[in-house]
Amino acid sequence: MLERFLSKDNLNRAYVKVMRNKGAGGIDKMTTDELLGYLREHREALLVSVRNGNYKSQPVRRVEIPVYSNLKVPHQSH
């Protein structure tokens, strides 16, 4: 299952989806424009750390989405 998740095709589909949806930068302040270069440079190290169980994701950034007039509902942004 992990190898299917980490397959080149699956990772490419995920990247295209993030770009198509104009994904917001995360807590690390990396923009989607910077993502491709970062992934190209660090791809192997990222894959090895996930396979070995060493990968630690960064915390998600909380964003409040306004609902109705003044009521706000917390939403986790990735």
N, CA, C and O atoms as a Maestro MAE file, in Angstrom:
{
 s_m_m2io_version
 :::
 2.0.0
}

f_m_ct {
 s_m_title
 :::
 protein
 m_atom[312] {
  # First column is atom index #
  i_m_mmod_type
  r_m_x_coord
  r_m_y_coord
  r_m_z_coord
  i_m_residue_number
  s_m_chain_name
  s_m_pdb_residue_name
  s_m_pdb_atom_name
  i_m_atomic_number
  :::
  1 25 0.822 -1.194 0.000 1 A "MET " " N  " 7
  2 3 0.000 0.000 0.000 1 A "MET " " CA " 6
  3 2 0.870 1.265 0.000 1 A "MET " " C  " 6
  4 15 0.588 2.209 -0.738 1 A "MET " " O  " 8
  5 25 1.921 1.286 0.820 2 A "LEU " " N  " 7
  6 3 2.790 2.450 0.900 2 A "LEU " " CA " 6
  7 2 3.473 2.720 -0.440 2 A "LEU " " C  " 6
  8 15 3.591 3.874 -0.854 2 A "LEU " " O  " 8
  9 25 3.918 1.678 -1.110 3 A "GLU " " N  " 7
  10 3 4.578 1.862 -2.405 3 A "GLU " " CA " 6
  11 2 3.626 2.443 -3.444 3 A "GLU " " C  " 6
  12 15 4.035 3.235 -4.293 3 A "GLU " " O  " 8
  13 25 2.348 2.048 -3.375 4 A "ARG " " N  " 7
  14 3 1.353 2.611 -4.299 4 A "ARG " " CA " 6
  15 2 1.159 4.106 -4.005 4 A "ARG " " C  " 6
  16 15 1.049 4.925 -4.917 4 A "ARG " " O  " 8
  17 25 1.121 4.433 -2.723 5 A "PHE " " N  " 7
  18 3 0.977 5.822 -2.291 5 A "PHE " " CA " 6
  19 2 2.178 6.659 -2.759 5 A "PHE " " C  " 6
  20 15 2.015 7.803 -3.182 5 A "PHE " " O  " 8
  21 25 3.377 6.082 -2.679 6 A "LEU " " N  " 7
  22 3 4.602 6.789 -3.026 6 A "LEU " " CA " 6
  23 2 4.998 6.652 -4.497 6 A "LEU " " C  " 6
  24 15 6.061 7.128 -4.897 6 A "LEU " " O  " 8
  25 25 4.157 6.007 -5.303 7 A "SER " " N  " 7
  26 3 4.500 5.817 -6.715 7 A "SER " " CA " 6
  27 2 4.621 7.172 -7.422 7 A "SER " " C  " 6
  28 15 3.954 8.140 -7.059 7 A "SER " " O  " 8
  29 25 5.466 7.213 -8.413 8 A "LYS " " N  " 7
  30 3 5.700 8.446 -9.169 8 A "LYS " " CA " 6
  31 2 4.395 8.980 -9.758 8 A "LYS " " C  " 6
  32 15 4.135 10.181 -9.698 8 A "LYS " " O  " 8
  33 25 3.572 8.094 -10.328 9 A "ASP " " N  " 7
  34 3 2.295 8.515 -10.916 9 A "ASP " " CA " 6
  35 2 1.387 9.151 -9.875 9 A "ASP " " C  " 6
  36 15 0.785 10.194 -10.130 9 A "ASP " " O  " 8
  37 25 1.282 8.528 -8.697 10 A "ASN " " N  " 7
  38 3 0.414 9.057 -7.651 10 A "ASN " " CA " 6
  39 2 0.919 10.416 -7.149 10 A "ASN " " C  " 6
  40 15 0.131 11.344 -6.967 10 A "ASN " " O  " 8
  41 25 2.216 10.529 -6.930 11 A "LEU " " N  " 7
  42 3 2.782 11.787 -6.466 11 A "LEU " " CA " 6
  43 2 2.626 12.889 -7.521 11 A "LEU " " C  " 6
  44 15 2.365 14.042 -7.176 11 A "LEU " " O  " 8
  45 25 2.782 12.543 -8.792 12 A "ASN " " N  " 7
  46 3 2.578 13.526 -9.865 12 A "ASN " " CA " 6
  47 2 1.126 13.985 -9.919 12 A "ASN " " C  " 6
  48 15 0.856 15.171 -10.106 12 A "ASN " " O  " 8
  49 25 0.190 13.054 -9.756 13 A "ARG " " N  " 7
  50 3 -1.242 13.423 -9.739 13 A "ARG " " CA " 6
  51 2 -1.536 14.363 -8.570 13 A "ARG " " C  " 6
  52 15 -2.287 15.327 -8.723 13 A "ARG " " O  " 8
  53 25 -0.955 14.092 -7.417 14 A "ALA " " N  " 7
  54 3 -1.165 14.940 -6.243 14 A "ALA " " CA " 6
  55 2 -0.610 16.345 -6.491 14 A "ALA " " C  " 6
  56 15 -1.247 17.340 -6.144 14 A "ALA " " O  " 8
  57 25 0.560 16.417 -7.082 15 A "TYR " " N  " 7
  58 3 1.172 17.715 -7.386 15 A "TYR " " CA " 6
  59 2 0.291 18.510 -8.348 15 A "TYR " " C  " 6
  60 15 0.030 19.692 -8.124 15 A "TYR " " O  " 8
  61 25 -0.161 17.867 -9.405 16 A "VAL " " N  " 7
  62 3 -1.012 18.539 -10.395 16 A "VAL " " CA " 6
  63 2 -2.303 19.033 -9.736 16 A "VAL " " C  " 6
  64 15 -2.780 20.128 -10.034 16 A "VAL " " O  " 8
  65 25 -2.854 18.231 -8.853 17 A "LYS " " N  " 7
  66 3 -4.092 18.624 -8.169 17 A "LYS " " CA " 6
  67 2 -3.866 19.850 -7.280 17 A "LYS " " C  " 6
  68 15 -4.697 20.759 -7.259 17 A "LYS " " O  " 8
  69 25 -2.760 19.880 -6.554 18 A "VAL " " N  " 7
  70 3 -2.443 21.035 -5.713 18 A "VAL " " CA " 6
  71 2 -2.297 22.285 -6.577 18 A "VAL " " C  " 6
  72 15 -2.826 23.342 -6.233 18 A "VAL " " O  " 8
  73 25 -1.584 22.169 -7.693 19 A "MET " " N  " 7
  74 3 -1.381 23.319 -8.573 19 A "MET " " CA " 6
  75 2 -2.698 23.769 -9.206 19 A "MET " " C  " 6
  76 15 -2.962 24.967 -9.309 19 A "MET " " O  " 8
  77 25 -3.516 22.817 -9.627 20 A "ARG " " N  " 7
  78 3 -4.798 23.147 -10.248 20 A "ARG " " CA " 6
  79 2 -5.716 23.860 -9.257 20 A "ARG " " C  " 6
  80 15 -6.445 24.780 -9.626 20 A "ARG " " O  " 8
  81 25 -5.674 23.426 -7.991 21 A "ASN " " N  " 7
  82 3 -6.525 24.027 -6.958 21 A "ASN " " CA " 6
  83 2 -5.914 25.293 -6.361 21 A "ASN " " C  " 6
  84 15 -6.482 25.903 -5.455 21 A "ASN " " O  " 8
  85 25 -4.752 25.675 -6.882 22 A "LYS " " N  " 7
  86 3 -4.034 26.849 -6.370 22 A "LYS " " CA " 6
  87 2 -3.844 26.735 -4.871 22 A "LYS " " C  " 6
  88 15 -4.172 27.650 -4.116 22 A "LYS " " O  " 8
  89 25 -3.307 25.592 -4.449 23 A "GLY " " N  " 7
  90 3 -3.107 25.296 -3.032 23 A "GLY " " CA " 6
  91 2 -2.349 26.395 -2.313 23 A "GLY " " C  " 6
  92 15 -1.410 26.981 -2.850 23 A "GLY " " O  " 8
  93 25 -2.774 26.660 -1.096 24 A "ALA " " N  " 7
  94 3 -2.138 27.699 -0.284 24 A "ALA " " CA " 6
  95 2 -0.863 27.156 0.337 24 A "ALA " " C  " 6
  96 15 -0.745 25.962 0.611 24 A "ALA " " O  " 8
  97 25 0.083 28.049 0.552 25 A "GLY " " N  " 7
  98 3 1.305 27.671 1.240 25 A "GLY " " CA " 6
  99 2 0.996 27.280 2.675 25 A "GLY " " C  " 6
  100 15 0.007 27.733 3.251 25 A "GLY " " O  " 8
  101 25 1.823 26.460 3.234 26 A "GLY " " N  " 7
  102 3 1.592 25.987 4.598 26 A "GLY " " CA " 6
  103 2 2.318 26.817 5.627 26 A "GLY " " C  " 6
  104 15 2.730 27.946 5.360 26 A "GLY " " O  " 8
  105 25 2.468 26.256 6.788 27 A "ILE " " N  " 7
  106 3 3.116 26.934 7.901 27 A "ILE " " CA " 6
  107 2 4.581 27.232 7.592 27 A "ILE " " C  " 6
  108 15 5.173 28.127 8.196 27 A "ILE " " O  " 8
  109 25 5.169 26.484 6.652 28 A "ASP " " N  " 7
  110 3 6.567 26.704 6.271 28 A "ASP " " CA " 6
  111 2 6.735 27.884 5.318 28 A "ASP " " C  " 6
  112 15 7.858 28.229 4.948 28 A "ASP " " O  " 8
  113 25 5.631 28.500 4.922 29 A "LYS " " N  " 7
  114 3 5.627 29.685 4.034 29 A "LYS " " CA " 6
  115 2 6.120 29.388 2.616 29 A "LYS " " C  " 6
  116 15 6.405 30.315 1.858 29 A "LYS " " O  " 8
  117 25 6.223 28.114 2.249 30 A "MET " " N  " 7
  118 3 6.628 27.768 0.889 30 A "MET " " CA " 6
  119 2 5.430 27.979 -0.039 30 A "MET " " C  " 6
  120 15 4.323 27.525 0.253 30 A "MET " " O  " 8
  121 25 5.656 28.661 -1.142 31 A "THR " " N  " 7
  122 3 4.587 28.878 -2.102 31 A "THR " " CA " 6
  123 2 4.503 27.688 -3.061 31 A "THR " " C  " 6
  124 15 5.435 26.891 -3.163 31 A "THR " " O  " 8
  125 25 3.380 27.582 -3.754 32 A "THR " " N  " 7
  126 3 3.247 26.509 -4.732 32 A "THR " " CA " 6
  127 2 4.243 26.692 -5.871 32 A "THR " " C  " 6
  128 15 4.642 25.713 -6.502 32 A "THR " " O  " 8
  129 25 4.652 27.934 -6.144 33 A "ASP " " N  " 7
  130 3 5.653 28.183 -7.184 33 A "ASP " " CA " 6
  131 2 7.016 27.605 -6.802 33 A "ASP " " C  " 6
  132 15 7.798 27.235 -7.677 33 A "ASP " " O  " 8
  133 25 7.302 27.525 -5.510 34 A "GLU " " N  " 7
  134 3 8.577 26.991 -5.033 34 A "GLU " " CA " 6
  135 2 8.555 25.472 -4.883 34 A "GLU " " C  " 6
  136 15 9.605 24.843 -4.754 34 A "GLU " " O  " 8
  137 25 7.365 24.887 -4.900 35 A "LEU " " N  " 7
  138 3 7.191 23.471 -4.585 35 A "LEU " " CA " 6
  139 2 7.926 22.538 -5.537 35 A "LEU " " C  " 6
  140 15 8.606 21.619 -5.082 35 A "LEU " " O  " 8
  141 25 7.812 22.744 -6.824 36 A "LEU " " N  " 7
  142 3 8.415 21.825 -7.789 36 A "LEU " " CA " 6
  143 2 9.934 21.737 -7.611 36 A "LEU " " C  " 6
  144 15 10.495 20.641 -7.595 36 A "LEU " " O  " 8
  145 25 10.586 22.871 -7.481 37 A "GLY " " N  " 7
  146 3 12.035 22.866 -7.277 37 A "GLY " " CA " 6
  147 2 12.419 22.141 -5.999 37 A "GLY " " C  " 6
  148 15 13.385 21.378 -5.975 37 A "GLY " " O  " 8
  149 25 11.658 22.383 -4.931 38 A "TYR " " N  " 7
  150 3 11.932 21.720 -3.651 38 A "TYR " " CA " 6
  151 2 11.768 20.207 -3.785 38 A "TYR " " C  " 6
  152 15 12.607 19.440 -3.311 38 A "TYR " " O  " 8
  153 25 10.691 19.787 -4.430 39 A "LEU " " N  " 7
  154 3 10.449 18.350 -4.596 39 A "LEU " " CA " 6
  155 2 11.521 17.696 -5.456 39 A "LEU " " C  " 6
  156 15 11.949 16.579 -5.169 39 A "LEU " " O  " 8
  157 25 11.952 18.373 -6.494 40 A "ARG " " N  " 7
  158 3 13.019 17.817 -7.347 40 A "ARG " " CA " 6
  159 2 14.316 17.648 -6.559 40 A "ARG " " C  " 6
  160 15 15.024 16.653 -6.712 40 A "ARG " " O  " 8
  161 25 14.615 18.629 -5.719 41 A "GLU " " N  " 7
  162 3 15.866 18.592 -4.957 41 A "GLU " " CA " 6
  163 2 15.823 17.584 -3.804 41 A "GLU " " C  " 6
  164 15 16.839 16.963 -3.490 41 A "GLU " " O  " 8
  165 25 14.664 17.417 -3.177 42 A "HIS " " N  " 7
  166 3 14.574 16.612 -1.952 42 A "HIS " " CA " 6
  167 2 13.743 15.334 -2.104 42 A "HIS " " C  " 6
  168 15 13.451 14.670 -1.109 42 A "HIS " " O  " 8
  169 25 13.364 14.987 -3.319 43 A "ARG " " N  " 7
  170 3 12.466 13.853 -3.556 43 A "ARG " " CA " 6
  171 2 12.939 12.558 -2.902 43 A "ARG " " C  " 6
  172 15 12.201 11.931 -2.142 43 A "ARG " " O  " 8
  173 25 14.164 12.168 -3.202 44 A "GLU " " N  " 7
  174 3 14.671 10.887 -2.695 44 A "GLU " " CA " 6
  175 2 14.726 10.867 -1.170 44 A "GLU " " C  " 6
  176 15 14.330 9.881 -0.548 44 A "GLU " " O  " 8
  177 25 15.211 11.940 -0.573 45 A "ALA " " N  " 7
  178 3 15.296 12.001 0.887 45 A "ALA " " CA " 6
  179 2 13.905 11.926 1.514 45 A "ALA " " C  " 6
  180 15 13.720 11.268 2.537 45 A "ALA " " O  " 8
  181 25 12.931 12.595 0.907 46 A "LEU " " N  " 7
  182 3 11.557 12.540 1.416 46 A "LEU " " CA " 6
  183 2 10.994 11.124 1.324 46 A "LEU " " C  " 6
  184 15 10.383 10.631 2.272 46 A "LEU " " O  " 8
  185 25 11.201 10.474 0.180 47 A "LEU " " N  " 7
  186 3 10.692 9.114 -0.003 47 A "LEU " " CA " 6
  187 2 11.333 8.140 0.983 47 A "LEU " " C  " 6
  188 15 10.644 7.296 1.557 47 A "LEU " " O  " 8
  189 25 12.634 8.250 1.181 48 A "VAL " " N  " 7
  190 3 13.336 7.365 2.114 48 A "VAL " " CA " 6
  191 2 12.820 7.583 3.536 48 A "VAL " " C  " 6
  192 15 12.588 6.618 4.265 48 A "VAL " " O  " 8
  193 25 12.640 8.842 3.932 49 A "SER " " N  " 7
  194 3 12.175 9.104 5.295 49 A "SER " " CA " 6
  195 2 10.755 8.592 5.512 49 A "SER " " C  " 6
  196 15 10.432 8.134 6.608 49 A "SER " " O  " 8
  197 25 9.897 8.659 4.491 50 A "VAL " " N  " 7
  198 3 8.538 8.106 4.622 50 A "VAL " " CA " 6
  199 2 8.608 6.581 4.710 50 A "VAL " " C  " 6
  200 15 7.961 5.977 5.565 50 A "VAL " " O  " 8
  201 25 9.382 5.969 3.836 51 A "ARG " " N  " 7
  202 3 9.508 4.502 3.851 51 A "ARG " " CA " 6
  203 2 10.066 3.985 5.179 51 A "ARG " " C  " 6
  204 15 9.652 2.930 5.660 51 A "ARG " " O  " 8
  205 25 11.007 4.730 5.767 52 A "ASN " " N  " 7
  206 3 11.637 4.308 7.018 52 A "ASN " " CA " 6
  207 2 10.829 4.694 8.253 52 A "ASN " " C  " 6
  208 15 11.182 4.321 9.372 52 A "ASN " " O  " 8
  209 25 9.754 5.436 8.051 53 A "GLY " " N  " 7
  210 3 8.933 5.862 9.181 53 A "GLY " " CA " 6
  211 2 9.520 7.030 9.944 53 A "GLY " " C  " 6
  212 15 9.108 7.299 11.073 53 A "GLY " " O  " 8
  213 25 10.480 7.735 9.348 54 A "ASN " " N  " 7
  214 3 11.125 8.870 10.005 54 A "ASN " " CA " 6
  215 2 10.521 10.220 9.655 54 A "ASN " " C  " 6
  216 15 10.849 11.223 10.290 54 A "ASN " " O  " 8
  217 25 9.648 10.265 8.662 55 A "TYR " " N  " 7
  218 3 9.106 11.544 8.198 55 A "TYR " " CA " 6
  219 2 8.186 12.150 9.257 55 A "TYR " " C  " 6
  220 15 7.289 11.483 9.773 55 A "TYR " " O  " 8
  221 25 8.419 13.406 9.566 56 A "LYS " " N  " 7
  222 3 7.576 14.155 10.503 56 A "LYS " " CA " 6
  223 2 6.984 15.336 9.753 56 A "LYS " " C  " 6
  224 15 7.705 16.240 9.329 56 A "LYS " " O  " 8
  225 25 5.683 15.325 9.592 57 A "SER " " N  " 7
  226 3 5.045 16.433 8.886 57 A "SER " " CA " 6
  227 2 5.032 17.667 9.777 57 A "SER " " C  " 6
  228 15 5.066 17.566 11.003 57 A "SER " " O  " 8
  229 25 4.982 18.818 9.149 58 A "GLN " " N  " 7
  230 3 4.906 20.064 9.898 58 A "GLN " " CA " 6
  231 2 3.468 20.292 10.348 58 A "GLN " " C  " 6
  232 15 2.539 19.763 9.737 58 A "GLN " " O  " 8
  233 25 3.274 21.068 11.403 59 A "PRO " " N  " 7
  234 3 1.913 21.354 11.859 59 A "PRO " " CA " 6
  235 2 1.125 22.055 10.760 59 A "PRO " " C  " 6
  236 15 1.701 22.739 9.914 59 A "PRO " " O  " 8
  237 25 -0.173 21.886 10.775 60 A "VAL " " N  " 7
  238 3 -1.031 22.552 9.792 60 A "VAL " " CA " 6
  239 2 -1.359 23.951 10.284 60 A "VAL " " C  " 6
  240 15 -1.353 24.221 11.485 60 A "VAL " " O  " 8
  241 25 -1.640 24.821 9.355 61 A "ARG " " N  " 7
  242 3 -2.002 26.197 9.675 61 A "ARG " " CA " 6
  243 2 -3.515 26.279 9.819 61 A "ARG " " C  " 6
  244 15 -4.253 25.828 8.943 61 A "ARG " " O  " 8
  245 25 -3.970 26.850 10.915 62 A "ARG " " N  " 7
  246 3 -5.409 27.022 11.132 62 A "ARG " " CA " 6
  247 2 -5.884 28.260 10.407 62 A "ARG " " C  " 6
  248 15 -5.232 29.305 10.432 62 A "ARG " " O  " 8
  249 25 -7.028 28.129 9.761 63 A "VAL " " N  " 7
  250 3 -7.658 29.238 9.062 63 A "VAL " " CA " 6
  251 2 -9.113 29.257 9.481 63 A "VAL " " C  " 6
  252 15 -9.764 28.214 9.527 63 A "VAL " " O  " 8
  253 25 -9.633 30.452 9.790 64 A "GLU " " N  " 7
  254 3 -11.047 30.556 10.119 64 A "GLU " " CA " 6
  255 2 -11.809 30.925 8.863 64 A "GLU " " C  " 6
  256 15 -11.442 31.842 8.128 64 A "GLU " " O  " 8
  257 25 -12.884 30.179 8.642 65 A "ILE " " N  " 7
  258 3 -13.735 30.429 7.487 65 A "ILE " " CA " 6
  259 2 -15.000 31.101 7.992 65 A "ILE " " C  " 6
  260 15 -15.709 30.520 8.813 65 A "ILE " " O  " 8
  261 25 -15.309 32.320 7.523 66 A "PRO " " N  " 7
  262 3 -16.516 32.997 7.997 66 A "PRO " " CA " 6
  263 2 -17.766 32.236 7.554 66 A "PRO " " C  " 6
  264 15 -17.879 31.800 6.409 66 A "PRO " " O  " 8
  265 25 -18.700 32.091 8.497 67 A "VAL " " N  " 7
  266 3 -19.969 31.424 8.212 67 A "VAL " " CA " 6
  267 2 -21.072 32.368 8.672 67 A "VAL " " C  " 6
  268 15 -21.041 32.843 9.807 67 A "VAL " " O  " 8
  269 25 -22.030 32.644 7.823 68 A "TYR " " N  " 7
  270 3 -23.120 33.576 8.116 68 A "TYR " " CA " 6
  271 2 -22.552 34.950 8.438 68 A "TYR " " C  " 6
  272 15 -21.652 35.403 7.731 68 A "TYR " " O  " 8
  273 25 -23.023 35.622 9.451 69 A "SER " " N  " 7
  274 3 -22.569 36.991 9.693 69 A "SER " " CA " 6
  275 2 -21.273 37.032 10.508 69 A "SER " " C  " 6
  276 15 -20.210 37.268 9.934 69 A "SER " " O  " 8
  277 25 -21.325 36.810 11.828 70 A "ASN " " N  " 7
  278 3 -20.132 36.947 12.656 70 A "ASN " " CA " 6
  279 2 -19.606 35.629 13.192 70 A "ASN " " C  " 6
  280 15 -18.570 35.606 13.856 70 A "ASN " " O  " 8
  281 25 -20.290 34.540 12.921 71 A "LEU " " N  " 7
  282 3 -19.881 33.236 13.414 71 A "LEU " " CA " 6
  283 2 -18.706 32.729 12.593 71 A "LEU " " C  " 6
  284 15 -18.749 32.764 11.363 71 A "LEU " " O  " 8
  285 25 -17.649 32.256 13.264 72 A "LYS " " N  " 7
  286 3 -16.482 31.713 12.552 72 A "LYS " " CA " 6
  287 2 -16.271 30.272 12.963 72 A "LYS " " C  " 6
  288 15 -16.413 29.918 14.133 72 A "LYS " " O  " 8
  289 25 -15.930 29.445 11.986 73 A "VAL " " N  " 7
  290 3 -15.719 28.017 12.230 73 A "VAL " " CA " 6
  291 2 -14.253 27.716 11.909 73 A "VAL " " C  " 6
  292 15 -13.785 28.054 10.822 73 A "VAL " " O  " 8
  293 25 -13.513 27.083 12.843 74 A "PRO " " N  " 7
  294 3 -12.109 26.771 12.553 74 A "PRO " " CA " 6
  295 2 -11.998 25.730 11.446 74 A "PRO " " C  " 6
  296 15 -12.818 24.816 11.355 74 A "PRO " " O  " 8
  297 25 -11.000 25.875 10.625 75 A "HIS " " N  " 7
  298 3 -10.744 24.960 9.509 75 A "HIS " " CA " 6
  299 2 -9.250 24.719 9.445 75 A "HIS " " C  " 6
  300 15 -8.463 25.659 9.566 75 A "HIS " " O  " 8
  301 25 -8.849 23.470 9.256 76 A "GLN " " N  " 7
  302 3 -7.429 23.119 9.146 76 A "GLN " " CA " 6
  303 2 -7.005 23.253 7.697 76 A "GLN " " C  " 6
  304 15 -7.585 22.607 6.824 76 A "GLN " " O  " 8
  305 25 -6.009 24.073 7.424 77 A "SER " " N  " 7
  306 3 -5.465 24.233 6.086 77 A "SER " " CA " 6
  307 2 -4.174 23.429 5.993 77 A "SER " " C  " 6
  308 15 -3.364 23.465 6.919 77 A "SER " " O  " 8
  309 25 -3.966 22.706 4.898 78 A "HIS " " N  " 7
  310 3 -2.763 21.854 4.754 78 A "HIS " " CA " 6
  311 2 -1.765 22.524 3.879 78 A "HIS " " C  " 6
  312 15 -0.691 21.975 3.634 78 A "HIS " " O  " 8
  :::
 }
 m_bond[311] {
  # First column is bond index #
  i_m_from
  i_m_to
  i_m_order
  :::
  1 1 2 1
  2 2 3 1
  3 3 4 2
  4 3 5 1
  5 5 6 1
  6 6 7 1
  7 7 8 2
  8 7 9 1
  9 9 10 1
  10 10 11 1
  11 11 12 2
  12 11 13 1
  13 13 14 1
  14 14 15 1
  15 15 16 2
  16 15 17 1
  17 17 18 1
  18 18 19 1
  19 19 20 2
  20 19 21 1
  21 21 22 1
  22 22 23 1
  23 23 24 2
  24 23 25 1
  25 25 26 1
  26 26 27 1
  27 27 28 2
  28 27 29 1
  29 29 30 1
  30 30 31 1
  31 31 32 2
  32 31 33 1
  33 33 34 1
  34 34 35 1
  35 35 36 2
  36 35 37 1
  37 37 38 1
  38 38 39 1
  39 39 40 2
  40 39 41 1
  41 41 42 1
  42 42 43 1
  43 43 44 2
  44 43 45 1
  45 45 46 1
  46 46 47 1
  47 47 48 2
  48 47 49 1
  49 49 50 1
  50 50 51 1
  51 51 52 2
  52 51 53 1
  53 53 54 1
  54 54 55 1
  55 55 56 2
  56 55 57 1
  57 57 58 1
  58 58 59 1
  59 59 60 2
  60 59 61 1
  61 61 62 1
  62 62 63 1
  63 63 64 2
  64 63 65 1
  65 65 66 1
  66 66 67 1
  67 67 68 2
  68 67 69 1
  69 69 70 1
  70 70 71 1
  71 71 72 2
  72 71 73 1
  73 73 74 1
  74 74 75 1
  75 75 76 2
  76 75 77 1
  77 77 78 1
  78 78 79 1
  79 79 80 2
  80 79 81 1
  81 81 82 1
  82 82 83 1
  83 83 84 2
  84 83 85 1
  85 85 86 1
  86 86 87 1
  87 87 88 2
  88 87 89 1
  89 89 90 1
  90 90 91 1
  91 91 92 2
  92 91 93 1
  93 93 94 1
  94 94 95 1
  95 95 96 2
  96 95 97 1
  97 97 98 1
  98 98 99 1
  99 99 100 2
  100 99 101 1
  101 101 102 1
  102 102 103 1
  103 103 104 2
  104 103 105 1
  105 105 106 1
  106 106 107 1
  107 107 108 2
  108 107 109 1
  109 109 110 1
  110 110 111 1
  111 111 112 2
  112 111 113 1
  113 113 114 1
  114 114 115 1
  115 115 116 2
  116 115 117 1
  117 117 118 1
  118 118 119 1
  119 119 120 2
  120 119 121 1
  121 121 122 1
  122 122 123 1
  123 123 124 2
  124 123 125 1
  125 125 126 1
  126 126 127 1
  127 127 128 2
  128 127 129 1
  129 129 130 1
  130 130 131 1
  131 131 132 2
  132 131 133 1
  133 133 134 1
  134 134 135 1
  135 135 136 2
  136 135 137 1
  137 137 138 1
  138 138 139 1
  139 139 140 2
  140 139 141 1
  141 141 142 1
  142 142 143 1
  143 143 144 2
  144 143 145 1
  145 145 146 1
  146 146 147 1
  147 147 148 2
  148 147 149 1
  149 149 150 1
  150 150 151 1
  151 151 152 2
  152 151 153 1
  153 153 154 1
  154 154 155 1
  155 155 156 2
  156 155 157 1
  157 157 158 1
  158 158 159 1
  159 159 160 2
  160 159 161 1
  161 161 162 1
  162 162 163 1
  163 163 164 2
  164 163 165 1
  165 165 166 1
  166 166 167 1
  167 167 168 2
  168 167 169 1
  169 169 170 1
  170 170 171 1
  171 171 172 2
  172 171 173 1
  173 173 174 1
  174 174 175 1
  175 175 176 2
  176 175 177 1
  177 177 178 1
  178 178 179 1
  179 179 180 2
  180 179 181 1
  181 181 182 1
  182 182 183 1
  183 183 184 2
  184 183 185 1
  185 185 186 1
  186 186 187 1
  187 187 188 2
  188 187 189 1
  189 189 190 1
  190 190 191 1
  191 191 192 2
  192 191 193 1
  193 193 194 1
  194 194 195 1
  195 195 196 2
  196 195 197 1
  197 197 198 1
  198 198 199 1
  199 199 200 2
  200 199 201 1
  201 201 202 1
  202 202 203 1
  203 203 204 2
  204 203 205 1
  205 205 206 1
  206 206 207 1
  207 207 208 2
  208 207 209 1
  209 209 210 1
  210 210 211 1
  211 211 212 2
  212 211 213 1
  213 213 214 1
  214 214 215 1
  215 215 216 2
  216 215 217 1
  217 217 218 1
  218 218 219 1
  219 219 220 2
  220 219 221 1
  221 221 222 1
  222 222 223 1
  223 223 224 2
  224 223 225 1
  225 225 226 1
  226 226 227 1
  227 227 228 2
  228 227 229 1
  229 229 230 1
  230 230 231 1
  231 231 232 2
  232 231 233 1
  233 233 234 1
  234 234 235 1
  235 235 236 2
  236 235 237 1
  237 237 238 1
  238 238 239 1
  239 239 240 2
  240 239 241 1
  241 241 242 1
  242 242 243 1
  243 243 244 2
  244 243 245 1
  245 245 246 1
  246 246 247 1
  247 247 248 2
  248 247 249 1
  249 249 250 1
  250 250 251 1
  251 251 252 2
  252 251 253 1
  253 253 254 1
  254 254 255 1
  255 255 256 2
  256 255 257 1
  257 257 258 1
  258 258 259 1
  259 259 260 2
  260 259 261 1
  261 261 262 1
  262 262 263 1
  263 263 264 2
  264 263 265 1
  265 265 266 1
  266 266 267 1
  267 267 268 2
  268 267 269 1
  269 269 270 1
  270 270 271 1
  271 271 272 2
  272 271 273 1
  273 273 274 1
  274 274 275 1
  275 275 276 2
  276 275 277 1
  277 277 278 1
  278 278 279 1
  279 279 280 2
  280 279 281 1
  281 281 282 1
  282 282 283 1
  283 283 284 2
  284 283 285 1
  285 285 286 1
  286 286 287 1
  287 287 288 2
  288 287 289 1
  289 289 290 1
  290 290 291 1
  291 291 292 2
  292 291 293 1
  293 293 294 1
  294 294 295 1
  295 295 296 2
  296 295 297 1
  297 297 298 1
  298 298 299 1
  299 299 300 2
  300 299 301 1
  301 301 302 1
  302 302 303 1
  303 303 304 2
  304 303 305 1
  305 305 306 1
  306 306 307 1
  307 307 308 2
  308 307 309 1
  309 309 310 1
  310 310 311 1
  311 311 312 2
  :::
 }
}
